[in-house]
Amino acid sequence: MSLHNASLKELQVEIARRESCLKMPKNNIILLGPPGAGKGTQSNFIIEKFCYCQISTGDLLRDNISRKTSVGLKAKEFMDKGALVPDDVVNELILNAVNSPSCERGVIFDGYPRNQAQAENLDVLLGSVGRKLDKVVELKVDEEALFERISGRRIHQASGRSYHIKFNPPKVPDVDDVTGEPLVQRPDDKVETLKARIDVYNQKTAPIASYYQKKHLLKSIDAMQKINQIQDQIKNILLH
């Protein structure tokens, strides 16, 4: 949580949370899974319980560009030309984040690596700062059920409240229960978009599961279970 303008009670709660984290093991992990598998939900749970940081290359780029850091300015030069940000710049972003105080207890890699070449590169990067990847947690889903889960999602944009036309419908179809304002379907939640994203994941990212399996790092979980059941299994994996 941000401690800026936090109340005394909020500070006490946060101190207690962080003290609890000191009893937890340190880990550098990857969460694998297709869009809609619940990686975001489970990342938040891990951050809360274990005090690991989350590293997303997209977020790192946006943050460093907005803060006008030296590496952010390097990245912006390429992005302004419509070019891909070179690997050495991305590597610098990742290493800076890994070495930051917020990542001292562990890292959750989000959206990276996306292929085996990046997986091999991550091993080298972590090794260069005396760290290693400890576990890879794969969230496995039934794709047909996933389409139903995601395509039925509706959002109230102002608050972020989420509904589902089948599993958690609003009192009035397509209307937010609290404000009466219209709900929307995000572009990423539409069947066509979701199918394209899953196809990309299956072709490029899913194969790295076998890479980590050979390294005895991969643990797979049925992500079609209830959220608390998934969290219990993740916690057990990270504790042992």
C-alpha positions as CSV (number, residue, x, y, z in Angstrom):
1,M,0.0,0.0,0.0
2,S,1.0,3.6,-0.4
3,L,2.0,5.2,3.0
4,H,1.5,8.7,1.7
5,N,-1.2,10.4,3.9
6,A,-1.9,7.0,5.6
7,S,-3.6,7.2,9.0
8,L,-1.9,5.9,12.1
9,K,-4.2,2.9,12.2
10,E,-3.4,2.2,8.5
11,L,0.3,2.5,9.3
12,Q,0.0,0.0,12.2
13,V,-1.9,-2.5,10.0
14,E,0.8,-2.2,7.3
15,I,3.6,-2.6,9.8
16,A,1.9,-5.8,11.1
17,R,1.6,-7.1,7.6
18,R,5.2,-6.5,6.8
19,E,6.3,-8.1,10.1
20,S,4.2,-11.2,9.1
21,C,6.0,-11.3,5.8
22,L,9.4,-11.6,7.5
23,K,8.3,-15.2,8.6
24,M,7.7,-16.1,4.9
25,P,10.4,-17.6,2.6
26,K,12.0,-15.4,-0.1
27,N,11.2,-16.5,-3.6
28,N,11.6,-15.3,-7.2
29,I,8.7,-16.7,-9.2
30,I,6.9,-16.6,-12.5
31,L,3.2,-16.9,-12.8
32,L,2.3,-18.6,-16.1
33,G,-1.2,-18.8,-17.6
34,P,-3.3,-17.5,-20.5
35,P,-5.3,-14.3,-20.4
36,G,-8.1,-14.6,-17.9
37,A,-6.5,-17.4,-15.9
38,G,-6.4,-15.2,-12.8
39,K,-2.7,-14.2,-12.7
40,G,-3.6,-10.6,-11.5
41,T,-5.8,-11.9,-8.7
42,Q,-3.2,-14.4,-7.5
43,S,-0.4,-11.8,-7.8
44,N,-2.2,-9.5,-5.5
45,F,-2.6,-12.3,-3.0
46,I,1.1,-13.2,-3.1
47,I,2.1,-9.5,-2.7
48,E,-0.2,-9.2,0.3
49,K,0.9,-12.4,2.1
50,F,4.6,-12.6,1.1
51,C,5.6,-9.0,0.4
52,Y,7.1,-9.8,-3.0
53,C,7.1,-7.2,-5.7
54,Q,5.6,-7.6,-9.1
55,I,7.7,-6.8,-12.2
56,S,5.9,-6.2,-15.5
57,T,8.0,-4.9,-18.3
58,G,5.2,-2.8,-19.6
59,D,4.6,-1.1,-16.2
60,L,8.4,-0.6,-15.8
61,L,8.6,1.1,-19.2
62,R,5.7,3.4,-18.4
63,D,7.0,4.2,-14.9
64,N,10.5,5.0,-16.0
65,I,9.4,7.1,-18.9
66,S,7.0,9.1,-16.7
67,R,9.8,9.6,-14.1
68,K,12.3,10.5,-16.9
69,T,14.9,8.1,-15.6
70,S,18.0,7.6,-17.8
71,V,16.9,4.2,-18.9
72,G,13.3,5.5,-19.4
73,L,14.6,8.2,-21.7
74,K,16.6,5.5,-23.7
75,A,13.5,3.5,-24.1
76,K,11.4,6.5,-25.1
77,E,13.8,7.2,-28.0
78,F,13.0,3.9,-29.6
79,M,9.3,4.0,-28.8
80,D,8.9,7.4,-30.3
81,K,10.3,6.0,-33.6
82,G,7.9,3.1,-33.4
83,A,10.7,0.7,-32.8
84,L,10.9,-2.2,-30.3
85,V,12.8,-1.4,-27.1
86,P,16.2,-3.3,-27.4
87,D,16.8,-6.2,-25.1
88,D,19.7,-4.5,-23.3
89,V,17.4,-1.6,-22.3
90,V,14.7,-4.0,-21.1
91,N,17.4,-5.9,-19.2
92,E,18.5,-2.7,-17.5
93,L,14.9,-2.0,-16.5
94,I,14.5,-5.4,-15.0
95,L,17.8,-5.4,-13.1
96,N,17.1,-2.0,-11.6
97,A,13.7,-3.2,-10.4
98,V,15.1,-6.5,-9.0
99,N,17.7,-4.6,-7.0
100,S,15.2,-2.1,-5.6
101,P,14.3,-2.4,-1.9
102,S,10.6,-3.3,-2.6
103,C,11.9,-6.5,-4.4
104,E,14.2,-7.6,-1.6
105,R,12.0,-10.4,-0.4
106,G,11.1,-11.7,-3.8
107,V,9.8,-11.0,-7.3
108,I,6.7,-12.1,-9.3
109,F,7.5,-11.8,-13.0
110,D,4.4,-10.8,-14.9
111,G,4.3,-11.0,-18.7
112,Y,8.0,-11.8,-18.9
113,P,9.5,-14.1,-20.1
114,R,7.2,-14.6,-23.1
115,N,9.4,-17.2,-24.9
116,Q,12.3,-19.5,-24.3
117,A,14.9,-17.0,-25.4
118,Q,13.7,-14.6,-22.8
119,A,13.5,-17.4,-20.2
120,E,17.2,-18.2,-20.8
121,N,18.0,-14.5,-20.6
122,L,16.2,-14.1,-17.3
123,D,18.4,-16.9,-15.8
124,V,21.5,-15.0,-16.9
125,L,20.1,-11.7,-15.5
126,L,19.2,-13.0,-12.1
127,G,22.5,-14.9,-11.9
128,S,24.4,-11.6,-12.6
129,V,23.1,-10.2,-9.3
130,G,23.4,-13.4,-7.3
131,R,19.8,-14.4,-7.5
132,K,17.9,-17.2,-9.2
133,L,14.4,-18.3,-10.2
134,D,12.9,-20.4,-7.5
135,K,9.5,-21.5,-8.8
136,V,7.2,-21.3,-11.8
137,V,3.5,-21.6,-11.1
138,E,1.3,-22.5,-14.1
139,L,-2.4,-21.7,-13.8
140,K,-4.1,-24.2,-16.1
141,V,-7.6,-23.5,-17.5
142,D,-10.3,-25.0,-19.6
143,E,-10.3,-22.7,-22.6
144,E,-14.0,-23.1,-23.4
145,A,-14.9,-22.3,-19.8
146,L,-12.4,-19.4,-19.9
147,F,-14.3,-17.8,-22.9
148,E,-17.5,-18.0,-20.9
149,R,-15.9,-16.5,-17.8
150,I,-14.2,-13.6,-19.6
151,S,-16.7,-12.8,-22.4
152,G,-19.5,-12.5,-19.8
153,R,-17.6,-9.9,-17.7
154,R,-19.0,-6.4,-17.5
155,I,-17.3,-3.5,-15.8
156,H,-18.4,-0.2,-14.2
157,Q,-15.6,2.0,-15.5
158,A,-15.6,4.7,-12.8
159,S,-15.3,2.3,-9.8
160,G,-13.9,-0.8,-11.4
161,R,-16.8,-2.9,-10.0
162,S,-17.0,-6.1,-11.9
163,Y,-20.1,-8.2,-12.8
164,H,-20.8,-11.3,-14.9
165,I,-23.9,-11.8,-16.9
166,K,-24.2,-15.4,-15.7
167,F,-22.2,-15.9,-12.5
168,N,-22.6,-12.4,-10.9
169,P,-25.3,-10.4,-12.8
170,P,-26.3,-6.9,-11.8
171,K,-29.8,-6.4,-10.5
172,V,-30.7,-4.7,-13.8
173,P,-29.0,-6.0,-16.9
174,D,-26.0,-3.9,-18.0
175,V,-26.5,-1.3,-15.2
176,D,-24.3,-0.8,-12.1
177,D,-26.1,-1.7,-8.9
178,V,-24.7,1.3,-7.0
179,T,-24.9,4.2,-9.4
180,G,-27.3,3.1,-12.1
181,E,-24.7,3.9,-14.7
182,P,-24.2,1.7,-17.7
183,L,-21.8,-1.2,-17.6
184,V,-19.3,-1.9,-20.4
185,Q,-17.5,-4.8,-21.9
186,R,-13.8,-4.1,-22.2
187,P,-12.3,-4.7,-25.6
188,D,-9.9,-7.3,-24.2
189,D,-12.9,-9.3,-22.9
190,K,-14.6,-9.7,-26.3
191,V,-14.5,-13.2,-27.8
192,E,-12.5,-12.3,-30.9
193,T,-9.9,-10.3,-28.9
194,L,-9.6,-13.0,-26.2
195,K,-9.2,-15.8,-28.8
196,A,-6.4,-13.9,-30.5
197,R,-4.6,-13.3,-27.2
198,I,-4.9,-16.9,-26.2
199,D,-3.6,-18.1,-29.6
200,V,-0.5,-15.9,-29.1
201,Y,0.0,-17.3,-25.6
202,N,-0.4,-20.9,-26.8
203,Q,2.0,-20.4,-29.7
204,K,4.7,-18.4,-28.0
205,T,4.5,-18.5,-24.2
206,A,3.0,-21.8,-23.2
207,P,5.9,-23.8,-24.6
208,I,8.3,-22.4,-21.9
209,A,6.4,-24.5,-19.4
210,S,8.3,-27.5,-20.7
211,Y,11.6,-25.5,-20.4
212,Y,10.9,-25.0,-16.7
213,Q,9.6,-28.5,-16.2
214,K,13.0,-29.8,-17.3
215,K,14.6,-27.5,-14.7
216,H,12.3,-29.0,-12.1
217,L,10.8,-25.6,-11.3
218,L,7.3,-26.0,-12.7
219,K,4.2,-26.5,-10.5
220,S,0.8,-26.6,-12.2
221,I,-2.5,-25.7,-10.6
222,D,-6.1,-26.2,-11.8
223,A,-7.2,-22.5,-12.1
224,M,-10.8,-23.4,-12.7
225,Q,-11.2,-24.0,-8.9
226,K,-12.5,-21.4,-6.4
227,I,-10.1,-18.5,-5.8
228,N,-9.4,-19.5,-2.2
229,Q,-8.5,-23.1,-3.2
230,I,-6.0,-21.8,-5.8
231,Q,-4.6,-19.4,-3.2
232,D,-4.1,-22.3,-0.7
233,Q,-2.2,-24.3,-3.3
234,I,0.0,-21.3,-4.2
235,K,0.7,-20.6,-0.6
236,N,1.7,-24.3,-0.1
237,I,4.0,-24.2,-3.1
238,L,5.7,-21.0,-1.9
239,L,6.2,-22.3,1.6
240,H,7.9,-25.5,0.6
